[in-house]
Amino acid sequence: MGDLRANLKEKIKQSGFPLELWAHGELEKCSWNVQANRQFLDPEEGKPREFDLQASRYFPIGDEESGRSHQLGVRLIIQCKHGPSSSWVFFYPPDDAKRSEPPRYYPSIGQLFVFHADLRHQLLTEEDLGRHHYFQIARKCRSFKEFFPKGAEKLYEAVTTVVKATVARGGAGGAPSFGVDDDRGGLWSITQVYYPVIIYDGHLFTCTIVAGEPELEQVRHVQLFYEYPLQYGQPPRPVFQAFLIDVIHRKVLETFLQKIEEEHKEIAERLGEDISRLEQVLQKTSQVGIG
């Protein structure tokens, strides 16, 4: 029995479960509502799958008055991967230059663009969006490779899981939720954004090939540009859309969460500067009558 217990303890330590429990605790300490081992329906295979953690927070938009309740919801879809003896290398494309891209549409944060697209009711400007962490890291990695792995394809499995789970849980775009509270008589809305995140405790590198030689840089945070087909139209046809995955080392989780909190407080404050315009945009996009 002693050998069995010792063997099981070693297997548990080698799994990603201790990292998952640690991340769960860190998220709760930073005021996130955390749910573990959430299910989703794989959009490709139609089978139930599981991802590690879902963390949610809500930031008020404007002051609640006359029964109004507008909120900005943030949801992190997280996979935790343990691999202290492994190295994950993320590659920049050869023609990628170190320059900032203008903000572009990503489905997982698509509801924010509702307040950016219509110039007559624009509540978020190019400058506002430019302060979002998706647009502050100029270079996006486009491919990846796992080296010295003890487990097969941990990285690929983590990437596909967080993107599929993000899509299945609602992060494929659409309009904010908007309506009238029948009991209170006021208007309410939830603008929801989603972030696929991978937390890793091994070695993270970025790589660029220069004159045939790889140039490696060890990092703590990588943004991976990953295309995934979403179904549009009737009959449905696949259209590839871009998702950004934040791959972070466990040592910078707290810093990452602080950044997410700060930027969404700022966005919520910006949206709350003119509630009447906010409600005009929401009414237009949701086609809900308010009169």
C-alpha positions in Angstrom: 0.0 0.0 0.0 2.9 2.4 0.8 4.4 1.9 -2.7 0.9 2.5 -4.3 0.4 5.7 -2.3 3.9 7.0 -3.2 3.4 6.1 -6.9 0.0 7.9 -6.9 1.4 11.0 -5.3 4.2 11.2 -7.8 1.7 10.7 -10.7 -0.5 13.5 -9.3 2.5 15.9 -9.0 3.4 15.1 -12.6 -0.1 15.9 -13.8 -1.4 19.4 -14.3 -3.8 19.2 -11.4 -1.7 20.9 -8.8 -1.1 23.8 -11.2 -4.9 24.0 -11.9 -5.6 24.1 -8.1 -3.0 26.8 -7.6 -4.4 28.9 -10.5 -7.9 28.5 -9.1 -6.8 29.9 -5.8 -4.9 32.8 -7.4 -7.9 33.8 -9.4 -10.2 33.8 -6.4 -7.6 35.9 -4.5 -7.9 38.5 -7.3 -11.7 38.6 -7.0 -12.6 36.3 -9.9 -15.6 33.9 -9.7 -14.0 30.6 -10.7 -15.7 27.4 -11.9 -13.6 24.3 -12.4 -13.9 21.5 -15.0 -16.6 23.1 -17.1 -18.1 21.2 -20.0 -18.6 22.3 -23.6 -19.9 20.7 -26.8 -17.1 20.3 -29.3 -18.3 22.2 -32.3 -16.5 19.9 -34.7 -17.2 16.5 -33.2 -20.5 17.2 -31.4 -19.1 15.5 -28.3 -18.9 16.8 -24.7 -15.4 18.0 -23.7 -13.9 19.6 -20.6 -11.7 22.6 -20.0 -9.9 23.4 -16.7 -11.2 26.7 -15.4 -13.7 29.4 -16.2 -13.2 32.7 -14.4 -15.7 35.6 -14.6 -15.9 39.2 -13.4 -18.4 42.0 -14.1 -17.7 45.7 -14.2 -20.5 48.3 -13.8 -21.0 50.7 -16.7 -22.2 54.0 -15.3 -24.1 54.5 -12.1 -27.2 52.5 -11.5 -30.1 55.0 -11.6 -33.8 54.7 -12.4 -33.5 51.0 -12.4 -30.7 50.9 -15.0 -28.1 48.1 -14.8 -25.4 48.0 -17.5 -22.4 45.7 -17.1 -19.2 44.7 -18.9 -18.6 41.0 -18.4 -15.2 39.4 -18.7 -14.7 35.6 -19.0 -11.4 33.8 -19.0 -11.4 30.3 -20.6 -8.3 28.6 -19.1 -6.2 25.5 -19.7 -3.4 24.8 -17.3 -0.4 22.8 -18.5 2.4 21.4 -16.4 5.7 20.8 -18.0 8.8 22.0 -16.1 11.1 19.9 -18.3 9.5 21.0 -21.6 10.0 24.1 -23.7 7.3 25.7 -25.8 8.6 27.7 -28.7 6.4 30.2 -30.6 7.5 31.4 -34.0 7.0 34.8 -35.7 6.4 34.7 -39.4 9.5 35.7 -41.5 7.8 38.8 -42.9 6.5 40.0 -39.5 7.8 43.5 -38.6 8.0 45.0 -35.2 5.1 47.5 -35.7 1.7 48.0 -34.1 -1.3 46.8 -36.0 -4.5 48.9 -36.0 -7.2 47.3 -33.8 -8.9 44.6 -35.8 -12.0 42.5 -35.1 -11.6 39.4 -33.0 -14.8 37.4 -32.4 -14.0 36.8 -28.7 -14.1 40.6 -28.0 -16.5 41.3 -30.8 -19.2 42.9 -28.6 -16.8 45.8 -27.8 -16.7 46.7 -31.5 -20.5 47.3 -31.4 -19.5 50.6 -29.7 -16.7 51.3 -32.2 -18.2 50.7 -35.7 -21.0 53.2 -35.8 -19.4 56.6 -36.0 -22.6 58.5 -35.1 -22.7 56.6 -31.8 -19.1 55.8 -31.3 -18.3 55.2 -27.7 -14.9 53.5 -28.1 -12.3 55.2 -30.3 -9.3 53.7 -32.0 -7.2 55.1 -29.2 -9.4 53.4 -26.6 -9.1 50.1 -28.3 -5.4 50.6 -28.7 -4.9 50.5 -24.9 -6.4 47.0 -24.8 -3.8 44.3 -24.2 -4.6 42.6 -27.5 -3.2 45.6 -29.3 -0.3 46.5 -27.1 1.9 43.6 -28.1 2.8 44.3 -31.7 4.0 40.9 -32.8 1.7 37.9 -32.9 3.1 34.4 -33.1 1.6 32.2 -35.8 3.0 28.8 -35.1 4.4 26.7 -32.3 6.4 23.7 -31.3 6.8 21.7 -28.1 10.3 20.3 -27.4 11.4 17.7 -24.9 7.9 16.8 -24.0 7.1 13.9 -21.6 3.4 14.0 -22.7 2.4 14.0 -26.4 1.0 17.2 -27.9 0.2 19.1 -24.7 0.5 22.4 -26.4 -1.7 21.6 -29.4 -4.3 20.1 -27.2 -4.3 23.2 -25.0 -4.6 25.6 -28.0 -7.5 23.7 -29.6 -9.3 23.2 -26.3 -9.3 26.9 -25.3 -10.5 28.1 -28.7 -13.2 25.5 -29.1 -14.4 26.1 -25.5 -14.4 29.9 -26.1 -16.6 29.4 -29.2 -18.9 26.9 -27.5 -19.3 29.1 -24.4 -20.4 32.1 -26.4 -17.2 33.8 -27.5 -17.9 33.8 -31.2 -19.1 37.4 -31.4 -22.7 38.7 -31.6 -24.4 41.6 -29.9 -24.6 42.5 -26.3 -27.6 41.3 -24.3 -30.1 44.1 -23.7 -33.6 44.4 -22.4 -36.1 45.9 -20.0 -36.4 44.8 -16.4 -40.1 44.2 -16.0 -39.9 44.4 -12.2 -37.8 47.5 -11.9 -38.9 49.2 -15.1 -35.3 50.1 -16.1 -33.0 49.0 -18.9 -30.3 46.4 -18.4 -27.4 45.1 -20.6 -24.4 42.8 -20.4 -21.6 43.3 -22.9 -19.6 40.1 -22.7 -16.0 39.5 -23.8 -14.0 36.2 -23.7 -10.3 35.5 -23.4 -8.8 32.1 -24.2 -5.8 31.7 -21.8 -3.1 29.0 -21.3 -1.2 28.9 -18.0 2.1 27.1 -18.2 4.9 26.4 -15.8 7.6 25.3 -18.2 9.9 27.3 -20.5 8.5 29.8 -23.0 10.4 31.1 -25.9 9.8 33.1 -29.0 11.8 32.5 -32.2 12.6 34.3 -35.3 14.8 32.8 -38.1 17.5 35.3 -39.2 19.8 34.3 -42.1 18.9 30.7 -41.5 19.7 30.8 -37.8 17.1 30.7 -35.0 17.1 33.6 -32.6 15.5 32.6 -29.3 14.2 34.9 -26.6 12.8 33.5 -23.3 9.6 35.2 -22.3 6.7 35.1 -19.8 3.8 36.0 -22.0 3.1 35.2 -25.7 0.1 36.0 -27.9 -0.7 33.3 -30.3 -2.7 34.2 -33.4 -4.9 31.1 -34.2 -7.5 30.8 -37.0 -10.6 28.7 -36.4 -13.6 28.1 -38.7 -16.9 29.5 -37.6 -20.2 28.6 -39.4 -22.1 31.4 -41.1 -25.0 31.6 -43.4 -27.7 29.2 -44.6 -26.7 26.6 -45.4 -23.8 27.0 -43.0 -20.4 27.5 -44.5 -17.0 27.7 -42.6 -15.4 31.1 -42.4 -12.0 31.2 -40.7 -11.8 33.8 -37.9 -8.8 34.9 -35.9 -8.6 34.3 -32.2 -5.8 35.5 -29.9 -4.6 33.2 -27.1 -2.7 34.6 -24.1 -0.1 32.0 -23.2 1.4 33.1 -19.8 3.9 31.6 -17.4 2.5 31.0 -14.0 4.9 33.5 -12.5 3.1 36.4 -14.2 -0.5 35.3 -13.6 -1.1 38.0 -11.0 0.3 40.7 -13.2 -1.8 39.5 -16.2 -5.0 39.6 -14.0 -4.2 43.1 -12.8 -3.9 44.2 -16.5 -7.2 42.6 -17.4 -8.9 44.3 -14.4 -7.5 47.7 -15.1 -8.2 47.8 -18.8 -11.8 46.6 -18.4 -12.5 49.1 -15.6 -11.3 51.8 -18.0 -13.4 50.5 -20.8 -16.5 50.3 -18.6 -15.8 53.9 -17.4 -15.5 55.1 -21.0 -18.8 53.4 -22.0 -20.5 54.9 -19.0 -19.7 58.5 -19.9 -22.9 58.8 -22.0 -25.5 56.3 -21.0 -28.2 57.6 -23.4 -25.8 57.0 -26.4 -24.9 53.6 -25.0 -28.6 52.6 -24.9 -29.1 53.9 -28.4 -26.4 51.7 -29.7 -27.7 48.7 -27.7 -31.2 49.2 -29.0 -30.0 49.5 -32.6 -27.9 46.3 -32.4 -30.4 44.2 -30.4 -33.6 45.5 -32.1 -35.2 45.7 -28.6 -37.8 48.4 -28.3 -37.5 50.7 -25.3 -40.4 53.1 -25.9 
